[in-house]
Amino acid sequence: MFYSEMIAEIADRTGLKKADAKAAVDTLVSIITECAKKGEDVAVSNLGTFRSKLVPEREGRNPATGESVTVPAHRALRLSISGVVKKAIN
């Protein structure tokens, strides 16, 4: 499902205007992003927990040339799916 389709589906299911549904989704993404930058977890009931993790610097390889490169330290965001979602999809 694409972003625009998700917005339309949320608007249809909730009775919101598409602009309001878009604002709600954008706000959720913004909150998750801000928390991830700070290293905080975000738990969304019946969906899962977004965890921000600092990945240390490491050595990698350029697949095209085989040359060694340094991959800088960075934050990675992981989603641990809730039991509710796991049961619903299986």
NUZA-433166 format. One record per atom (N, C-alpha, C): residue in one letter; atom name; x, y, z. Coordinates in steps of 0.001 Angstrom, whole numbers, plus 500000, padded with zeros to 6 digits. Each point is the difference from the previous one (the first is absolute). Layout:
<node><res>A</res><atom>CA</atom><x>X</x><y>Y</y><z>Z</z></node>
...
//
This chain:
<node><res>M</res><atom>N</atom><x>500862</x><y>498831</y><z>500000</z></node>
<node><res>M</res><atom>CA</atom><x>499138</x><y>501169</y><z>500000</z></node>
<node><res>M</res><atom>C</atom><x>500906</x><y>501228</y><z>500000</z></node>
<node><res>F</res><atom>N</atom><x>499697</x><y>500928</y><z>499127</z></node>
<node><res>F</res><atom>CA</atom><x>500760</x><y>501239</y><z>499913</z></node>
<node><res>F</res><atom>C</atom><x>499456</x><y>501028</y><z>500984</z></node>
<node><res>Y</res><atom>N</atom><x>500804</x><y>501021</y><z>500245</z></node>
<node><res>Y</res><atom>CA</atom><x>499657</x><y>501067</y><z>500935</z></node>
<node><res>Y</res><atom>C</atom><x>498630</x><y>500603</y><z>499680</z></node>
<node><res>S</res><atom>N</atom><x>499775</x><y>500370</y><z>498746</z></node>
<node><res>S</res><atom>CA</atom><x>498728</x><y>500643</y><z>499629</z></node>
<node><res>S</res><atom>C</atom><x>498818</x><y>499048</y><z>500184</z></node>
<node><res>E</res><atom>N</atom><x>500217</x><y>498721</y><z>499740</z></node>
<node><res>E</res><atom>CA</atom><x>498944</x><y>499011</y><z>500211</z></node>
<node><res>E</res><atom>C</atom><x>499702</x><y>499833</y><z>501488</z></node>
<node><res>M</res><atom>N</atom><x>501042</x><y>500032</y><z>500819</z></node>
<node><res>M</res><atom>CA</atom><x>499810</x><y>499881</y><z>501440</z></node>
<node><res>M</res><atom>C</atom><x>499218</x><y>501200</y><z>500529</z></node>
<node><res>I</res><atom>N</atom><x>500322</x><y>501192</y><z>499529</z></node>
<node><res>I</res><atom>CA</atom><x>499284</x><y>501208</y><z>500414</z></node>
<node><res>I</res><atom>C</atom><x>498527</x><y>499882</y><z>499623</z></node>
<node><res>A</res><atom>N</atom><x>499718</x><y>499574</y><z>498783</z></node>
<node><res>A</res><atom>CA</atom><x>498620</x><y>499844</y><z>499542</z></node>
<node><res>A</res><atom>C</atom><x>499254</x><y>498958</y><z>500838</z></node>
<node><res>E</res><atom>N</atom><x>500667</x><y>498895</y><z>500327</z></node>
<node><res>E</res><atom>CA</atom><x>499379</x><y>498937</y><z>500802</z></node>
<node><res>E</res><atom>C</atom><x>499701</x><y>500490</y><z>501412</z></node>
<node><res>I</res><atom>N</atom><x>500936</x><y>500729</y><z>500604</z></node>
<node><res>I</res><atom>CA</atom><x>499772</x><y>500555</y><z>501341</z></node>
<node><res>I</res><atom>C</atom><x>498836</x><y>500973</y><z>499974</z></node>
<node><res>A</res><atom>N</atom><x>499939</x><y>500840</y><z>498985</z></node>
<node><res>A</res><atom>CA</atom><x>498908</x><y>500966</y><z>499873</z></node>
<node><res>A</res><atom>C</atom><x>498656</x><y>499273</y><z>499869</z></node>
<node><res>D</res><atom>N</atom><x>499964</x><y>498954</y><z>499178</z></node>
<node><res>D</res><atom>CA</atom><x>498760</x><y>499235</y><z>499803</z></node>
<node><res>D</res><atom>C</atom><x>499546</x><y>499308</y><z>501286</z></node>
<node><res>R</res><atom>N</atom><x>500933</x><y>499382</y><z>500697</z></node>
<node><res>R</res><atom>CA</atom><x>499643</x><y>499233</y><z>501203</z></node>
<node><res>R</res><atom>C</atom><x>499633</x><y>500873</y><z>501193</z></node>
<node><res>T</res><atom>N</atom><x>500561</x><y>501201</y><z>500068</z></node>
<node><res>T</res><atom>CA</atom><x>499766</x><y>500852</y><z>501167</z></node>
<node><res>T</res><atom>C</atom><x>499013</x><y>501120</y><z>499754</z></node>
<node><res>G</res><atom>N</atom><x>499697</x><y>500285</y><z>498736</z></node>
<node><res>G</res><atom>CA</atom><x>499119</x><y>501112</y><z>499683</z></node>
<node><res>G</res><atom>C</atom><x>500712</x><y>501346</y><z>500022</z></node>
<node><res>L</res><atom>N</atom><x>501322</x><y>499964</y><z>500118</z></node>
<node><res>L</res><atom>CA</atom><x>500776</x><y>501243</y><z>499964</z></node>
<node><res>L</res><atom>C</atom><x>500151</x><y>500487</y><z>498563</z></node>
<node><res>K</res><atom>N</atom><x>500295</x><y>501275</y><z>499848</z></node>
<node><res>K</res><atom>CA</atom><x>500376</x><y>500516</y><z>498690</z></node>
<node><res>K</res><atom>C</atom><x>501389</x><y>499463</y><z>499695</z></node>
<node><res>K</res><atom>N</atom><x>500326</x><y>499863</y><z>498713</z></node>
<node><res>K</res><atom>CA</atom><x>501313</x><y>499481</y><z>499623</z></node>
<node><res>K</res><atom>C</atom><x>501119</x><y>500875</y><z>500561</z></node>
<node><res>A</res><atom>N</atom><x>499794</x><y>501298</y><z>500029</z></node>
<node><res>A</res><atom>CA</atom><x>501022</x><y>500916</y><z>500522</z></node>
<node><res>A</res><atom>C</atom><x>500244</x><y>499733</y><z>501492</z></node>
<node><res>D</res><atom>N</atom><x>498940</x><y>499712</y><z>500733</z></node>
<node><res>D</res><atom>CA</atom><x>500138</x><y>499709</y><z>501432</z></node>
<node><res>D</res><atom>C</atom><x>500687</x><y>498651</y><z>500224</z></node>
<node><res>A</res><atom>N</atom><x>499655</x><y>499015</y><z>499179</z></node>
<node><res>A</res><atom>CA</atom><x>500633</x><y>498688</y><z>500102</z></node>
<node><res>A</res><atom>C</atom><x>501488</x><y>500113</y><z>499669</z></node>
<node><res>K</res><atom>N</atom><x>500326</x><y>500778</y><z>498985</z></node>
<node><res>K</res><atom>CA</atom><x>501397</x><y>500217</y><z>499622</z></node>
<node><res>K</res><atom>C</atom><x>500758</x><y>500688</y><z>501136</z></node>
<node><res>A</res><atom>N</atom><x>499388</x><y>500990</y><z>500613</z></node>
<node><res>A</res><atom>CA</atom><x>500634</x><y>500706</y><z>501113</z></node>
<node><res>A</res><atom>C</atom><x>500264</x><y>499058</y><z>501168</z></node>
<node><res>A</res><atom>N</atom><x>499062</x><y>499096</y><z>500277</z></node>
<node><res>A</res><atom>CA</atom><x>500163</x><y>499051</y><z>501097</z></node>
<node><res>A</res><atom>C</atom><x>501155</x><y>499036</y><z>499724</z></node>
<node><res>V</res><atom>N</atom><x>500071</x><y>499458</y><z>498793</z></node>
<node><res>V</res><atom>CA</atom><x>501080</x><y>499075</y><z>499647</z></node>
<node><res>V</res><atom>C</atom><x>501341</x><y>500728</y><z>500026</z></node>
<node><res>D</res><atom>N</atom><x>500055</x><y>501192</y><z>499432</z></node>
<node><res>D</res><atom>CA</atom><x>501241</x><y>500774</y><z>499986</z></node>
<node><res>D</res><atom>C</atom><x>500463</x><y>500330</y><z>501417</z></node>
<node><res>T</res><atom>N</atom><x>499065</x><y>500289</y><z>500883</z></node>
<node><res>T</res><atom>CA</atom><x>500339</x><y>500296</y><z>501388</z></node>
<node><res>T</res><atom>C</atom><x>500554</x><y>498760</y><z>500692</z></node>
<node><res>L</res><atom>N</atom><x>499401</x><y>498843</y><z>499778</z></node>
<node><res>L</res><atom>CA</atom><x>500495</x><y>498756</y><z>500585</z></node>
<node><res>L</res><atom>C</atom><x>501428</x><y>499725</y><z>499536</z></node>
<node><res>V</res><atom>N</atom><x>500246</x><y>500138</y><z>498716</z></node>
<node><res>V</res><atom>CA</atom><x>501343</x><y>499771</y><z>499456</z></node>
<node><res>V</res><atom>C</atom><x>500991</x><y>501000</y><z>500599</z></node>
<node><res>S</res><atom>N</atom><x>499585</x><y>501242</y><z>500137</z></node>
<node><res>S</res><atom>CA</atom><x>500852</x><y>501037</y><z>500577</z></node>
<node><res>S</res><atom>C</atom><x>500363</x><y>499682</y><z>501449</z></node>
<node><res>I</res><atom>N</atom><x>499030</x><y>499561</y><z>500778</z></node>
<node><res>I</res><atom>CA</atom><x>500242</x><y>499649</y><z>501403</z></node>
<node><res>I</res><atom>C</atom><x>500969</x><y>498830</y><z>500097</z></node>
<node><res>I</res><atom>N</atom><x>499801</x><y>498976</y><z>499190</z></node>
<node><res>I</res><atom>CA</atom><x>500890</x><y>498834</y><z>500009</z></node>
<node><res>I</res><atom>C</atom><x>501416</x><y>500423</y><z>499613</z></node>
<node><res>T</res><atom>N</atom><x>500118</x><y>500854</y><z>498991</z></node>
<node><res>T</res><atom>CA</atom><x>501307</x><y>500481</y><z>499546</z></node>
<node><res>T</res><atom>C</atom><x>500708</x><y>500802</y><z>501089</z></node>
<node><res>E</res><atom>N</atom><x>499290</x><y>500907</y><z>500646</z></node>
<node><res>E</res><atom>CA</atom><x>500586</x><y>500814</y><z>501066</z></node>
<node><res>E</res><atom>C</atom><x>500485</x><y>499132</y><z>501163</z></node>
<node><res>C</res><atom>N</atom><x>499200</x><y>499021</y><z>500372</z></node>
<node><res>C</res><atom>CA</atom><x>500393</x><y>499106</y><z>501094</z></node>
<node><res>C</res><atom>C</atom><x>501211</x><y>499152</y><z>499604</z></node>
<node><res>A</res><atom>N</atom><x>500027</x><y>499537</y><z>498760</z></node>
<node><res>A</res><atom>CA</atom><x>501124</x><y>499193</y><z>499526</z></node>
<node><res>A</res><atom>C</atom><x>501293</x><y>500802</y><z>500030</z></node>
<node><res>K</res><atom>N</atom><x>499941</x><y>501271</y><z>499633</z></node>
<node><res>K</res><atom>CA</atom><x>501187</x><y>500865</y><z>500043</z></node>
<node><res>K</res><atom>C</atom><x>500551</x><y>500104</y><z>501412</z></node>
<node><res>K</res><atom>N</atom><x>499111</x><y>499980</y><z>500995</z></node>
<node><res>K</res><atom>CA</atom><x>500401</x><y>500102</y><z>501406</z></node>
<node><res>K</res><atom>C</atom><x>500392</x><y>498638</y><z>500589</z></node>
<node><res>G</res><atom>N</atom><x>499778</x><y>498932</y><z>499242</z></node>
<node><res>G</res><atom>CA</atom><x>500299</x><y>498658</y><z>500498</z></node>
<node><res>G</res><atom>C</atom><x>498888</x><y>499409</y><z>500836</z></node>
<node><res>E</res><atom>N</atom><x>498809</x><y>500577</y><z>499935</z></node>
<node><res>E</res><atom>CA</atom><x>498867</x><y>499518</y><z>500789</z></node>
<node><res>E</res><atom>C</atom><x>499186</x><y>498971</y><z>499207</z></node>
<node><res>D</res><atom>N</atom><x>499373</x><y>499080</y><z>500710</z></node>
<node><res>D</res><atom>CA</atom><x>499092</x><y>499033</y><z>499391</z></node>
<node><res>D</res><atom>C</atom><x>498602</x><y>500600</y><z>499928</z></node>
<node><res>V</res><atom>N</atom><x>499227</x><y>499547</y><z>499004</z></node>
<node><res>V</res><atom>CA</atom><x>498608</x><y>500426</y><z>499864</z></node>
<node><res>V</res><atom>C</atom><x>499149</x><y>498744</y><z>499881</z></node>
<node><res>A</res><atom>N</atom><x>499103</x><y>499798</y><z>500965</z></node>
<node><res>A</res><atom>CA</atom><x>499104</x><y>498849</y><z>499984</z></node>
<node><res>A</res><atom>C</atom><x>498632</x><y>500444</y><z>499501</z></node>
<node><res>V</res><atom>N</atom><x>499536</x><y>499361</y><z>498927</z></node>
<node><res>V</res><atom>CA</atom><x>498690</x><y>500290</y><z>499442</z></node>
<node><res>V</res><atom>C</atom><x>499126</x><y>498777</y><z>500270</z></node>
<node><res>S</res><atom>N</atom><x>498994</x><y>500182</y><z>500829</z></node>
<node><res>S</res><atom>CA</atom><x>499136</x><y>498901</y><z>500408</z></node>
<node><res>S</res><atom>C</atom><x>499433</x><y>499270</y><z>498783</z></node>
<node><res>N</res><atom>N</atom><x>500005</x><y>498680</y><z>500058</z></node>
<node><res>N</res><atom>CA</atom><x>499483</x><y>499116</y><z>498955</z></node>
<node><res>N</res><atom>C</atom><x>500784</x><y>500071</y><z>498692</z></node>
<node><res>L</res><atom>N</atom><x>501142</x><y>500672</y><z>499974</z></node>
<node><res>L</res><atom>CA</atom><x>500859</x><y>500010</y><z>498823</z></node>
<node><res>L</res><atom>C</atom><x>501371</x><y>499449</y><z>500365</z></node>
<node><res>G</res><atom>N</atom><x>500675</x><y>500653</y><z>500931</z></node>
<node><res>G</res><atom>CA</atom><x>501323</x><y>499545</y><z>500399</z></node>
<node><res>G</res><atom>C</atom><x>500800</x><y>501120</y><z>500623</z></node>
<node><res>T</res><atom>N</atom><x>501291</x><y>499738</y><z>500169</z></node>
<node><res>T</res><atom>CA</atom><x>500898</x><y>500978</y><z>500606</z></node>
<node><res>T</res><atom>C</atom><x>501113</x><y>500349</y><z>499023</z></node>
<node><res>F</res><atom>N</atom><x>500162</x><y>501292</y><z>499754</z></node>
<node><res>F</res><atom>CA</atom><x>501092</x><y>500501</y><z>499181</z></node>
<node><res>F</res><atom>C</atom><x>501175</x><y>500233</y><z>500935</z></node>
<node><res>R</res><atom>N</atom><x>501135</x><y>499361</y><z>499706</z></node>
<node><res>R</res><atom>CA</atom><x>501192</x><y>500141</y><z>500837</z></node>
<node><res>R</res><atom>C</atom><x>501117</x><y>500626</y><z>499179</z></node>
<node><res>S</res><atom>N</atom><x>500615</x><y>501032</y><z>500586</z></node>
<node><res>S</res><atom>CA</atom><x>501127</x><y>500664</y><z>499373</z></node>
<node><res>S</res><atom>C</atom><x>501281</x><y>499405</y><z>500570</z></node>
<node><res>K</res><atom>N</atom><x>500907</x><y>499606</y><z>499112</z></node>
<node><res>K</res><atom>CA</atom><x>501233</x><y>499354</y><z>500444</z></node>
<node><res>K</res><atom>C</atom><x>501184</x><y>500692</y><z>499329</z></node>
<node><res>L</res><atom>N</atom><x>501045</x><y>500267</y><z>500756</z></node>
<node><res>L</res><atom>CA</atom><x>501220</x><y>500568</y><z>499449</z></node>
<node><res>L</res><atom>C</atom><x>500861</x><y>498859</y><z>499477</z></node>
<node><res>V</res><atom>N</atom><x>500257</x><y>500015</y><z>498696</z></node>
<node><res>V</res><atom>CA</atom><x>500829</x><y>498977</y><z>499363</z></node>
<node><res>V</res><atom>C</atom><x>501417</x><y>500554</y><z>499921</z></node>
<node><res>P</res><atom>N</atom><x>500978</x><y>499313</y><z>500575</z></node>
<node><res>P</res><atom>CA</atom><x>501364</x><y>500532</y><z>500012</z></node>
<node><res>P</res><atom>C</atom><x>500648</x><y>499982</y><z>498608</z></node>
<node><res>E</res><atom>N</atom><x>501059</x><y>500786</y><z>499860</z></node>
<node><res>E</res><atom>CA</atom><x>500766</x><y>500028</y><z>498762</z></node>
<node><res>E</res><atom>C</atom><x>500565</x><y>498611</y><z>499729</z></node>
<node><res>R</res><atom>N</atom><x>500081</x><y>499639</y><z>498711</z></node>
<node><res>R</res><atom>CA</atom><x>500533</x><y>498680</y><z>499656</z></node>
<node><res>R</res><atom>C</atom><x>500653</x><y>500043</y><z>498623</z></node>
<node><res>E</res><atom>N</atom><x>500729</x><y>498970</y><z>499698</z></node>
<node><res>E</res><atom>CA</atom><x>500600</x><y>499859</y><z>498677</z></node>
<node><res>E</res><atom>C</atom><x>499035</x><y>499252</y><z>499100</z></node>
<node><res>G</res><atom>N</atom><x>499864</x><y>500475</y><z>498785</z></node>
<node><res>G</res><atom>CA</atom><x>499145</x><y>499359</y><z>499021</z></node>
<node><res>G</res><atom>C</atom><x>500727</x><y>499871</y><z>498681</z></node>
<node><res>R</res><atom>N</atom><x>499330</x><y>499497</y><z>499007</z></node>
<node><res>R</res><atom>CA</atom><x>500587</x><y>499847</y><z>498666</z></node>
<node><res>R</res><atom>C</atom><x>499080</x><y>500629</y><z>498966</z></node>
<node><res>N</res><atom>N</atom><x>500625</x><y>500681</y><z>499037</z></node>
<node><res>N</res><atom>CA</atom><x>499264</x><y>500514</y><z>498852</z></node>
<node><res>N</res><atom>C</atom><x>499737</x><y>498799</y><z>499096</z></node>
<node><res>P</res><atom>N</atom><x>498727</x><y>499630</y><z>499780</z></node>
<node><res>P</res><atom>CA</atom><x>499717</x><y>498788</y><z>499219</z></node>
<node><res>P</res><atom>C</atom><x>500442</x><y>500102</y><z>498542</z></node>
<node><res>A</res><atom>N</atom><x>500088</x><y>501204</y><z>499470</z></node>
<node><res>A</res><atom>CA</atom><x>500393</x><y>500166</y><z>498596</z></node>
<node><res>A</res><atom>C</atom><x>501499</x><y>499806</y><z>499806</z></node>
<node><res>T</res><atom>N</atom><x>500803</x><y>500481</y><z>500963</z></node>
<node><res>T</res><atom>CA</atom><x>501450</x><y>499963</y><z>499830</z></node>
<node><res>T</res><atom>C</atom><x>500693</x><y>499055</y><z>500967</z></node>
<node><res>G</res><atom>N</atom><x>499329</x><y>499592</y><z>501060</z></node>
<node><res>G</res><atom>CA</atom><x>500608</x><y>499157</y><z>501016</z></node>
<node><res>G</res><atom>C</atom><x>500885</x><y>500783</y><z>500958</z></node>
<node><res>E</res><atom>N</atom><x>500064</x><y>501314</y><z>499811</z></node>
<node><res>E</res><atom>CA</atom><x>500831</x><y>500875</y><z>500820</z></node>
<node><res>E</res><atom>C</atom><x>499437</x><y>500109</y><z>501419</z></node>
<node><res>S</res><atom>N</atom><x>500892</x><y>500056</y><z>500987</z></node>
<node><res>S</res><atom>CA</atom><x>499593</x><y>500194</y><z>501395</z></node>
<node><res>S</res><atom>C</atom><x>499561</x><y>501439</y><z>500212</z></node>
<node><res>V</res><atom>N</atom><x>498890</x><y>500158</y><z>500706</z></node>
<node><res>V</res><atom>CA</atom><x>499505</x><y>501334</y><z>500335</z></node>
<node><res>V</res><atom>C</atom><x>499583</x><y>499994</y><z>501470</z></node>
<node><res>T</res><atom>N</atom><x>500023</x><y>501181</y><z>500601</z></node>
<node><res>T</res><atom>CA</atom><x>499546</x><y>500140</y><z>501373</z></node>
<node><res>T</res><atom>C</atom><x>498550</x><y>500454</y><z>499992</z></node>
<node><res>V</res><atom>N</atom><x>499147</x><y>499212</y><z>500614</z></node>
<node><res>V</res><atom>CA</atom><x>498586</x><y>500364</y><z>500133</z></node>
<node><res>V</res><atom>C</atom><x>499887</x><y>500770</y><z>501310</z></node>
<node><res>P</res><atom>N</atom><x>499591</x><y>501278</y><z>499928</z></node>
<node><res>P</res><atom>CA</atom><x>499963</x><y>500813</y><z>501219</z></node>
<node><res>P</res><atom>C</atom><x>498927</x><y>499530</y><z>500988</z></node>
<node><res>A</res><atom>N</atom><x>500193</x><y>500370</y><z>501269</z></node>
<node><res>A</res><atom>CA</atom><x>498991</x><y>499711</y><z>501018</z></node>
<node><res>A</res><atom>C</atom><x>498712</x><y>500734</y><z>499633</z></node>
<node><res>H</res><atom>N</atom><x>498884</x><y>499368</y><z>500278</z></node>
<node><res>H</res><atom>CA</atom><x>498703</x><y>500603</y><z>499676</z></node>
<node><res>H</res><atom>C</atom><x>498903</x><y>499391</y><z>500862</z></node>
<node><res>R</res><atom>N</atom><x>498860</x><y>500656</y><z>499998</z></node>
<node><res>R</res><atom>CA</atom><x>498831</x><y>499472</y><z>500710</z></node>
<node><res>R</res><atom>C</atom><x>499184</x><y>499158</y><z>499032</z></node>
<node><res>A</res><atom>N</atom><x>499479</x><y>498893</y><z>500503</z></node>
<node><res>A</res><atom>CA</atom><x>499118</x><y>499136</y><z>499228</z></node>
<node><res>A</res><atom>C</atom><x>498688</x><y>499871</y><z>500776</z></node>
<node><res>L</res><atom>N</atom><x>498906</x><y>499928</y><z>499277</z></node>
<node><res>L</res><atom>CA</atom><x>498688</x><y>499874</y><z>500625</z></node>
<node><res>L</res><atom>C</atom><x>499450</x><y>498612</y><z>499712</z></node>
<node><res>R</res><atom>N</atom><x>499585</x><y>499314</y><z>501037</z></node>
<node><res>R</res><atom>CA</atom><x>499448</x><y>498650</y><z>499878</z></node>
<node><res>R</res><atom>C</atom><x>498570</x><y>499998</y><z>500531</z></node>
<node><res>L</res><atom>N</atom><x>499172</x><y>499170</y><z>499388</z></node>
<node><res>L</res><atom>CA</atom><x>498619</x><y>499845</y><z>500461</z></node>
<node><res>L</res><atom>C</atom><x>499818</x><y>498576</y><z>500494</z></node>
<node><res>S</res><atom>N</atom><x>499647</x><y>499862</y><z>501268</z></node>
<node><res>S</res><atom>CA</atom><x>499642</x><y>498704</y><z>500571</z></node>
<node><res>S</res><atom>C</atom><x>498480</x><y>499915</y><z>499981</z></node>
<node><res>I</res><atom>N</atom><x>499481</x><y>499098</y><z>499206</z></node>
<node><res>I</res><atom>CA</atom><x>498559</x><y>499866</y><z>499809</z></node>
<node><res>I</res><atom>C</atom><x>499337</x><y>499461</y><z>501267</z></node>
<node><res>S</res><atom>N</atom><x>498819</x><y>500514</y><z>500311</z></node>
<node><res>S</res><atom>CA</atom><x>499265</x><y>499558</y><z>501178</z></node>
<node><res>S</res><atom>C</atom><x>499401</x><y>498614</y><z>499780</z></node>
<node><res>G</res><atom>N</atom><x>499668</x><y>499348</y><z>501102</z></node>
<node><res>G</res><atom>CA</atom><x>499355</x><y>498698</y><z>499922</z></node>
<node><res>G</res><atom>C</atom><x>498658</x><y>500044</y><z>499303</z></node>
<node><res>V</res><atom>N</atom><x>499282</x><y>501106</y><z>500141</z></node>
<node><res>V</res><atom>CA</atom><x>498696</x><y>500162</y><z>499350</z></node>
<node><res>V</res><atom>C</atom><x>500146</x><y>499916</y><z>498481</z></node>
<node><res>V</res><atom>N</atom><x>500992</x><y>500705</y><z>499462</z></node>
<node><res>V</res><atom>CA</atom><x>500216</x><y>499999</y><z>498547</z></node>
<node><res>V</res><atom>C</atom><x>500488</x><y>498612</y><z>499547</z></node>
<node><res>K</res><atom>N</atom><x>500905</x><y>499402</y><z>500771</z></node>
<node><res>K</res><atom>CA</atom><x>500518</x><y>498672</y><z>499641</z></node>
<node><res>K</res><atom>C</atom><x>498867</x><y>498982</y><z>499900</z></node>
<node><res>K</res><atom>N</atom><x>499077</x><y>500043</y><z>500970</z></node>
<node><res>K</res><atom>CA</atom><x>498866</x><y>499065</y><z>499978</z></node>
<node><res>K</res><atom>C</atom><x>499078</x><y>500298</y><z>498820</z></node>
<node><res>A</res><atom>N</atom><x>499815</x><y>501274</y><z>499677</z></node>
<node><res>A</res><atom>CA</atom><x>499085</x><y>500379</y><z>498921</z></node>
<node><res>A</res><atom>C</atom><x>500507</x><y>499569</y><z>498634</z></node>
<node><res>I</res><atom>N</atom><x>501319</x><y>499978</y><z>499805</z></node>
<node><res>I</res><atom>CA</atom><x>500519</x><y>499674</y><z>498672</z></node>
<node><res>I</res><atom>C</atom><x>500306</x><y>498512</y><z>499826</z></node>
<node><res>N</res><atom>N</atom><x>499952</x><y>499250</y><z>501081</z></node>
<node><res>N</res><atom>CA</atom><x>500298</x><y>498552</y><z>499877</z></node>
<node><res>N</res><atom>C</atom><x>498781</x><y>499184</y><z>500137</z></node>
//
